[in-house]
Amino acid sequence: MSTEHSDADRAFVLGLDGVPWNLVDRWVDAGELPNFRRLVEDGAAGPLESTMPPTTALAWPTIATGTWADKHGVYSFRGVESDYTHAMNTSDDVARPELWDLVSPAVVANVPMTYPADEIDGKLVTGMMTPEQNDGFAHPPELREEIAAGIPDYRIGLPWEEFRDDPDGFRDELDAFLDARKRLLRTLMDTDDWRLFFFVFTAPDRLQHLRWDEDVLLDHYRDLDAILGEVLDYAAEREANLFVVSDHGFGPIEGFVHTNTYLEREGYLARKGGSGRGLLESVGLTKDRIRSALDAAGLDERELHDRLPDRLVESVAAQVPGSHELFDVDFSETAAFTHGAGHVYVNDVERFDQGAVAPEAVPRVKAEIRETLEALTDPETGEQVLNVYDGDDLFDDDEDSPDLVVRTGGTHLVANGLSDSVFAESDMDAAHRPEGVFFARGPSIGAGTAPDDATVADVAPTLLHSIGEPVPADADGRVLSEVFASGSAAADRPVSERAYAESGDEGGVDDEFGDVEARLQGLGYME
């Protein structure tokens, strides 16, 4: 690259869901990823710390807004309501402006948590959490027809759970999925009418969940490297700053740890009982038996869910015995429960309809729960399994945040279902880790630089400052000034701020999400 630096007016974000720093760093050193090597040699490179917990639903809004969950408001794919029902989070729930609200015109595609599509100045194709290619799938509306005509095999999600016993078939499916994404990228790149271009590939996350085999992964990363080569040239031709980031890392796991089952064992959670449920269970009528009967009859559970009224589905779920984290819990006798990605809630009477803990007792119960969770040990090694974080420390700007957050040291994945045992085998090879990737290259970026302790909250402030835009005053992240080239405009000018602004809207789209929930269950994100 030239050593002359201009004042870049454009930025391109290439998001790679679930790509870990350790794999890319090692394969770059081995000469396996030549375009990632270009990023390392000509720009900035280093690890990127994810959110706590490191999950897709929480991290991408943080990358896009520069704020943590206690400001942007999305803690998980689904929130838990005061009556213990689920509410699917959407773009309407993101309470801070995203990059495409601040920089225009913009081209945005396949970013998780962007459904329904906002009416931005530019083009937006929604990503993960999109129920179908309906009116909310794209903006402007005619873009949906353009995609349907030009990429008829384009799909929103990849049902990888159907290929657990067919790894070769899954790779074929993944390749077709990735190919359609590449065609969408090229279609959208066929324009110069943008200042921000933000595109995410979710395929690496899906592959790594199912197959943590480095030979298989390297083949896929070579495909990603080829895509990166196209984007590098495209951004360079337009003198744009390029940022390549992942929402979190990845690593192998040994099994599940069922935290609600453990809380039940320790006396803090009670399952539903009663003569009616006991009678149903005694005659073998359980949720698992109903699913098996539907499968045997060739009926699609998801289609059945879509065709039946929500109240009927929830009524059956609440009455038929099973292992659901919410429907099968007796909350009137429960002091605390876990939900989402290891979020622990004390069952406070002021917060929940069937609360069992008085407000004055919440601090004591919270401390007890934390101590109890931290005391859980691996039955094989005797080592502590869970790391527990105080929600008030992690999310101090939101009084309605989870009370605690539970993570493992990496050997297990936290699960919420009411299983027969606390520890169980996993049907996934790997799960999320905190350390993702950060790369940058362009007119403002110094060759051979590295960020210092970068987090996902730093991406938006750094990008905005790099193209001469002010940073929101309430951003939690910082401008990574250490990656800017000496003598560049970005390095020389002071960071300016724009006034704080809320975003988001009350959405009414929760009824659309039957198929999305099934995909999330397949990914291990939901019980």
PyMOL commands that set and color helices and strands:
alter all, ss='L'
color gray80, all
select helices_A, chain A and resi 21-29+34-42+56-65+69-72+91-93+99-102+142-150+160-163+167-189+203-210+214-237+259-265+275-282+287-296+301-307+310-319+331-333+359-374+391-394+456-466+481-483+489-492+510-512+514-522
alter helices_A, ss='H'
color red, helices_A
select strands_A, chain A and resi 11-16+44-49+78-80+86-88+106-111+122-126+138-139+196-201+241-245+249-252+255-258+336-339+343-346+386-390+404-408+412-415+423-425+430-433+435-441+471-472+497-498
alter strands_A, ss='S'
color yellow, strands_A
deselect
rebuild
show_as cartoon
